[in-house]
Amino acid sequence: MPQGTIVLFNKSDCVGIIADERGERLPFSGMETQTTDVGQQVIFDVRGAKATNVRAVR
């Protein structure tokens, strides 16, 4: 599973951006995540061009 950091989250649209370990940015939906906190380290799956199943790293 890739690891990354939430770098942006727009509450009004419920979408955000995750930067992965290589610096690539992937969009994600706030509906498919357990956290939306900017700066939070996360692990996630990739489907097409977006991150899914986003989970916080504790």
Secondary structure, DSSP 8 states (H G I E B T S, - for coil): --EEEEEEEETTTTEEEEEETTS-EEEEEGGGBS---TT-EEEEEEETTEEEEEEE--
